[in-house]
Amino acid sequence: MLWLKTFHILFVMSWMAGIFYLPRIFVHYIEGKKAGQQVDRLAIMAKKLYGFMTLMMMLAIGSGVWLWLVYWPLSMGWLHVKIFFVVLLLLYHLWTKQRMKEMQQGTIKEYGVNYRWLNEVPLLLALVILIMVVVKPL
């Protein structure tokens, strides 16, 4: 099971790297477009990054479900809270998909500063998830 845990952590780390970086691409795209710079390359980067992070998300969720099934009798309240926050992270992932599609079409709105702030959402979700997994307060 330690191998499964190791790969689960690796997949989660890779997914989170994409989740943290994609909104930064949105910021650079919006601010670059506003400044009249060439931003087509950023739209390509965003699409490729989204594909990578989606694959990592699926592997993280798959290995997480596998771990959950293996340790089912040991499930406590902390696991339910963790799963709830993972679902919120999945919703954030889907939100980035919509923004990425808007970027591909050239219709992305908002201001760069909004995406800077929205980039903190997955950090807060990850913090709660880590507390639940490591500290297990419930």
C-alpha positions as CSV (number, residue, x, y, z in Angstrom):
1,M,0.0,0.0,0.0
2,L,2.9,2.4,0.5
3,W,3.6,2.3,-3.3
4,L,-0.1,3.3,-3.9
5,K,0.2,6.1,-1.3
6,T,3.4,7.3,-2.9
7,F,1.9,7.5,-6.4
8,H,-1.3,9.1,-5.0
9,I,0.8,11.8,-3.5
10,L,2.8,12.3,-6.7
11,F,-0.4,12.6,-8.8
12,V,-1.9,15.0,-6.3
13,M,1.2,17.2,-6.4
14,S,1.2,17.2,-10.2
15,W,-2.5,18.1,-10.3
16,M,-2.0,20.9,-7.8
17,A,1.0,22.3,-9.7
18,G,-1.3,22.7,-12.7
19,I,-4.1,24.1,-10.6
20,F,-1.8,26.8,-9.2
21,Y,-0.2,27.7,-12.5
22,L,-3.2,27.8,-14.9
23,P,-4.7,31.0,-13.3
24,R,-1.3,32.7,-13.6
25,I,-1.4,32.0,-17.3
26,F,-4.9,33.7,-17.3
27,V,-3.4,36.7,-15.6
28,H,-0.5,37.0,-18.1
29,Y,-2.9,36.5,-21.0
30,I,-5.3,39.2,-19.9
31,E,-2.6,41.7,-19.0
32,G,-0.6,40.9,-22.2
33,K,-3.7,41.2,-24.4
34,K,-4.5,44.6,-22.8
35,A,-0.9,45.7,-23.4
36,G,-1.2,44.7,-27.1
37,Q,1.3,41.9,-26.8
38,Q,1.2,38.6,-28.6
39,V,-0.7,36.1,-26.3
40,D,-1.5,33.2,-28.6
41,R,1.3,31.1,-27.1
42,L,-0.3,31.5,-23.7
43,A,-3.6,30.1,-25.0
44,I,-1.7,27.1,-26.3
45,M,0.2,26.6,-23.0
46,A,-3.1,26.8,-21.1
47,K,-4.7,24.1,-23.2
48,K,-1.7,21.8,-22.9
49,L,-1.4,22.4,-19.1
50,Y,-5.2,21.8,-18.7
51,G,-4.8,18.4,-20.4
52,F,-1.9,17.4,-18.2
53,M,-3.5,18.5,-15.0
54,T,-6.7,16.7,-15.9
55,L,-4.8,13.4,-16.5
56,M,-3.1,13.9,-13.1
57,M,-6.5,14.7,-11.5
58,M,-8.0,11.4,-12.8
59,L,-5.0,9.4,-11.6
60,A,-5.1,11.2,-8.2
61,I,-8.9,10.5,-7.8
62,G,-8.5,6.9,-9.0
63,S,-5.7,6.1,-6.6
64,G,-7.5,8.0,-3.8
65,V,-10.6,5.9,-4.3
66,W,-8.5,2.8,-4.3
67,L,-6.9,3.8,-1.0
68,W,-10.3,4.7,0.4
69,L,-11.6,1.2,-0.5
70,V,-8.6,-0.5,1.0
71,Y,-8.9,1.5,4.3
72,W,-12.7,1.7,4.3
73,P,-13.0,0.2,7.9
74,L,-10.6,2.9,9.2
75,S,-12.7,5.8,7.8
76,M,-13.4,8.5,10.2
77,G,-14.9,12.0,10.1
78,W,-11.8,13.6,8.8
79,L,-12.1,11.5,5.6
80,H,-15.6,12.9,4.9
81,V,-14.3,16.5,5.3
82,K,-11.4,15.7,3.1
83,I,-13.6,14.3,0.4
84,F,-15.9,17.3,0.6
85,F,-12.9,19.6,0.0
86,V,-11.6,17.4,-2.8
87,V,-15.0,17.8,-4.5
88,L,-14.6,21.6,-4.1
89,L,-11.2,21.3,-5.7
90,L,-12.8,19.4,-8.6
91,L,-15.3,22.2,-9.0
92,Y,-12.5,24.7,-9.2
93,H,-10.8,22.5,-11.8
94,L,-14.0,22.6,-13.9
95,W,-14.1,26.4,-13.4
96,T,-10.6,26.7,-14.8
97,K,-11.8,24.6,-17.8
98,Q,-14.4,27.2,-18.6
99,R,-11.9,30.0,-18.4
100,M,-9.4,28.1,-20.5
101,K,-12.1,27.6,-23.2
102,E,-12.9,31.3,-23.0
103,M,-9.2,32.0,-23.5
104,Q,-9.1,29.8,-26.6
105,Q,-12.0,31.7,-28.1
106,G,-10.5,35.1,-27.1
107,T,-13.5,36.0,-24.9
108,I,-12.0,35.6,-21.4
109,K,-13.2,38.5,-19.2
110,E,-12.3,39.8,-15.8
111,Y,-9.2,41.6,-14.7
112,G,-5.8,40.0,-14.0
113,V,-6.1,40.9,-10.3
114,N,-9.3,38.8,-10.0
115,Y,-7.4,35.7,-11.2
116,R,-4.5,36.6,-8.8
117,W,-7.0,36.4,-5.9
118,L,-8.9,33.4,-7.3
119,N,-5.5,31.6,-7.5
120,E,-5.6,31.5,-3.7
121,V,-8.7,29.3,-3.5
122,P,-7.0,26.0,-4.3
123,L,-4.3,26.9,-1.7
124,L,-7.0,27.2,1.0
125,L,-8.7,24.0,-0.1
126,A,-5.4,22.1,-0.2
127,L,-4.6,23.5,3.3
128,V,-7.8,22.0,4.7
129,I,-7.2,18.7,2.9
130,L,-3.7,18.5,4.3
131,I,-4.9,19.2,7.8
132,M,-7.5,16.5,7.5
133,V,-5.0,13.9,6.2
134,V,-2.0,14.7,8.5
135,V,-3.6,16.0,11.8
136,K,-6.9,14.0,11.5
137,P,-8.7,16.4,13.9
138,L,-12.1,14.6,13.6
